Amino acid sequence: MADLFANYEHGKFYDEMFAAPGKARPHYRRLFERFGLLENMTELMDRQRTADQTFIDRGVTFTVYSDNAGTEKIFPFDLLPRIIPSHEWAHLERGLIQRMTALNMFLADIYGPQRILKEGIMPREMIETSKNFRPELVGCKIAKDLYVHINGSDMIRDDAGLYSVLEDNLRTPSGVSYVLENRQVMKRVFPTMLRDYRVRPVENYTNDLLNLLLHLAPAHVPEPTVVLLTPGVFNSAYFEHSFLARQMGIEIVEGSDLVVENDKVYMRRTDGLAPVHVIYRRIDDDFLDPTVFNPKSLLGVPGLFNAYKKGNVALCNPIGTGVADDKA
C-alpha cells in the first residue's frame, strides 16, 4: 500500500512525520515503511476497528456535554502515533522539571513572603484579582512544602519544530488514563512496533502516583489512608477517576462519603468511620468545602478546608494552585 500517503499535503506547519513530501523523518522511517507493507486500505481500517472495539470493551469513554445532554463517546485513537526521539524527550524532560520547580517556587512565594509582589516584579493586582488566588491560605504551611504535585502541560510546536508550553493545568489535570489505555491498545493493534522502537514504558505511572500521595501524608501517620475524591459518575472524566483509583488500589469517594470531625477527615464505612490522611481530589477549589467557598456546592465536604489548613489531611493538588495557571 505504497500510495497511502500519495495524496498527503505537506503544509506550511511543522510536520511531525515528513521532512518533505514523501520523505519521512529519520525516526518515522521505519513506521512509514511498516505502513507501506499493509496490503490495502481494508487492512488499515480493520486495525482501526480493532482499536475502537478494544476501547469499547475496556470501557474507555468520556462524556461530551451539549445542550444539557451528555453523550458518552469512546476515546479517539490515531493509528499513527506521535514519535518523540529520546534526545528530544530528554530536552523536554529537563525543561518541564525546570518549569515545575519554578511554578512551585512562585506559589510558595505568593502564599508566603510575597517577595515577587513587594519588589514589584509582578503587579499585586494581577494576583489578588485572580479568581484562583486563595488569600485564606497566605502564610499556611502545606504538606512537604510542595504546591505542584501534578501538572498537565499542553505542548505545541512552532513552524520551526521548537517546543513551547501553551498552558499549564495545575488544579485537577486530567487525561493520563487515556495515555495508559492508548498504550495498551497500541500493543494489541501493532504488537511488535513498541518492541522494535524500544518505546519508553508508562505502565509504572500509577505506582509513582500512589507513592507521591503516600509521601504527602502527615508525618505522624505510619500507614496513611489515601482516597480519590470525585464529583460522581456523571462527571466527564469519571472513567479516569475510577481507573486511577482501581489501579492504585485506593477507595474512590464522593463528598457525601466523607465527614469532618474535630478538624479531621473520616470516611463513612459500614463498620463506622475510618480516618483519611490524603485526598487526591478531582474537584475544583470552589466546590471542595461549602462552608468556605461556594455555599451551594453539594460535591465537597463541609469542614475540609480547616482540616487541610491544620495539616490533618493533604490534598493533591493543593488548594490555590490555579493562580499559577490563570489564563486571564
N, C-alpha and C positions, 0 to 999 in steps of 0.2 A: 504494500500500500504506500508506495513511494510518493504518490501525489497527494497525501494527506494535507501537506502544508503548501501545496502548489498555488493556491489562491489566497494564501495568507498575506495580508498587507502589513508591511513593516512601517509603522507610523513614526512621527517625529519624537514621540515619547521614548523613554528608556525601555528597551525590550529585554525582558529577563532571559529569554531563551535564545534569541537570534541577535548576532552582532551585525548581520546584514541579511538581505533576503536570501533564504535558502542556506545560510551559513550559521550553524548552531555555535553558541559559545562553548569553549572547551569543556566546562563542567556539565553541559547539557548534551554533548555529542553522543554519548552512549544511549541516553534516553531517546534522542532523535532517531538513532539507528534502530533501537528496540521497537519504536512505534512504526518504523518503516517495515518491520518484519511481520506486522499484523497482516493477515490475509486480505481483509477487506473491512469496509466500514461497519458491516454487520457484527464482526468480532469486537470492534471497539464499542459499539452500542450495547452488546451483550455484557461486556465488562462494566459499563456504566449502570446497567440494570442490576447487575450483581451487587454493585456498591450501594445503590439506592435501596435494594431489598435488605441488605445487611443492616443498614441504618434503621429500617423499619423493624426488623427482627430484634434489634438491640434497644429499640425504644428511644433512639437519639432524635429528639424533636425540640422545637422551640415554638413559642406562640407569637403570632403576629396579630396585634390588635388594630382593628379598623372599624369605625362606625359602631363602637361599643360592643363589637362582636370579636371573639377570639378565634383564630384559625390555627390549628395545630399543623405544623409543617415539618418535614424531615430536613435534616441539615444538608445544604447543598454541597456536593462533593465534586471536585475537579480532578479528572484522571491525570492531568498534567500537574505534577507537584512543583512548588517553588523550591528550587535548589539553591542553598546558600553555601558556597565553598568554605572550608574550615578557616582559611585565613581571614575571610570577610567576617565570619561569625566571631572569631577571636577579637577582631576590632570592635564589632558591635557590643560584645560582652563587656569589654573594658569600658566603653563609653557609657553603657547602661548602668554599670556598677558606679561609675563616677557620678552619673545623674542621680541615682538613688541616694547616694551619700549626700549630695548637695541638697536634695529635697528634704532629707531628714534633718540636716543642719538648719535649713531655712525654717522648718516647722518648729524645731526645738528653740529657735530664737524668737519666733513670732509668739509662741506660748510661754516664753521665758523672759530673758532680759530685754528683748526687742531692740537690740542694738541697730538692726537694719533700719528701724524707724527713727530712733533717736538721732542717728547720724545722717538722716536724710537720704539714705541710699534708695529707699523706696517710700513713696508718699504714704503717710499714715492713713489717709482717707481711702486709698486703694484697698487696704487690708480691712479696715474697720467697717467699710460699707459692703464688703463681700458677704453674701448670704450664707456662705460656707464657713465663715470665721465664727468661732465659738468663744466669746470673751469669758464665759464661765470657767474656761479651762486655763486661763492665763495663770501661771505660777503653779499649776498642778503637775505633780510628778507622775509619769506614766511607766508602765512595765518596761523594764530594761532600757529605758530612755530611747525607745525605738518608736518612731511615728509611722514610718513607711515599711510595712511588712510585705505587702503585695502591691505591685504596680502594673497596670496594663498600659504599656507604652505603645501607641499607634505609630508604626513606622511607615515612611514613604521614601521613594527615591526621586531625585530630580532628573532632568533630562540628561545630565552627565553621569547618572548612576550613583550619585552620592546619597547616603542615607541621612535622613533627618527625622526627628521626633515630631509628629504632627500634634499630638497631645498626650497628656498623662491621664490615667484614671486611678485615683488614689482612694476612693471611698469604698465602693463594692465592685471592683473589677470582675468582669465575667467573661467566659469563653474558653477557659483552659480545658474543660471536659471535652469540648469538641476537638481540640488538638489531640488529646489522648485517644479518642474514639476514631478520629481520622487516621491515625497511625495504624490502628488495628485493622481498619477496613483496607488500607493500602496493602497491608501484608497479605490480605486474602485475595485482592484483585491482581496484584503483581507480586507474588510470593518471593521471587528471587531479587527483586530490584533493591530493596533495602539492604540486603546482604551484600550485593555487588557494589553498592555505593558506600558501604560502611557508614550508614547514617547514625548520627549521634542519638542514643536512646532517650526516651522521655518517660518511660514507664515508672521511674522512681519518684516522679513528681509528688504523688500523694503521700509517700513516706516522708519526703522532705517537708511537705506542708505540715504533716502531723508533728514532726519533730520541732518545727518552728512554733506551733501552737503550744506544745508542752513546755517549750523554753520560756514562753511568756507567763506561765503560771506564777502566782505568788510564791516567794522563796520558801515559806514555811510549810508548803504542801508537798508531801513526798510522792503521792500518787494523784495528780490532778485529774479532774473530770473535764473533758472538752465536749462542747456541743456545737452544732451548726444551727443558727437561728435563721429561719426562712419566713418570708411573708405568707407562704402557703402554696398549695398545689396549683393555684390559678396564676401564679407569677410566671412570666415568660421564660425565666431561667430556672424553673423548678427542676427540670431534668438534671441540670448541673448540680443543684443543691443536693438532690438525693444521690446522685452519682458519687460526688466527693465524700459525702457522709458515709456511704456504703464502703467506698474504697479505703477510707481511714479507720473504719470500724467505730465510728462515734455516733451518738444519737442526733437525729435531726428533729428540731423542736420548733414550735410556733410560740408567739408571745404568751399565749394562754397556758402554755405548758410550764412556764417559769413564774416564780414568785420571789419577792424580796422581803426578807425579814431581818431586822436589825442590821441593815445595810449589807446583807449577804444574799447571794443569789442561790436559789434552790430549784430543782426540777421536780415536778409532781410525778410520783410513781404510785403504782397500786399498793405498795407497801409503805408509803409515806413520802417524805421529802428527802432528796439527795442533793448534797452541795454541788455547785457548779463553779469552776475556777477560771475557765477560759471559754469565751464565746466567739466563734467565727461567724460574724454577723453578715448577713446578706440583705440587710435592711438599712436604708439611708438614715442619716442622723435625725432628720425631722420626725421620724416615726419610731425611734428607739424607746423613748420614755415620754408618755403624755403629760407627766407632771412637770416636765422641764421644757420640752419642745412643743410639737403640735398636740394640743389638748384633745383633738378629735381622733387621734391615732388609736386604732384597735389592734395594731400589729406589734406594738412594743411591750415593754414590761415596766409598769409603774415602780419607781424607786431605783431603776437600774443605774441611772446617772450617778446617784450618791454612792452606790456600791462600787461603781467604777472609779469615781473620784477618790475614794478612800483606799483604793488599791486592793479591794477584796475580790475583784474579778478583772480579768484582762479582756480587752476587745481587739479583734483583728478585722480590719484596720481600726486604729483608734478614732475616737470622735474628733472632728475638726480638721481632718487631713484634707478635706475638699478645698480649703482655701489655697492650697498649692497647685490645684489643677483647675482653678476657676477660669472659665472661658471668657468672662466679661472683660 
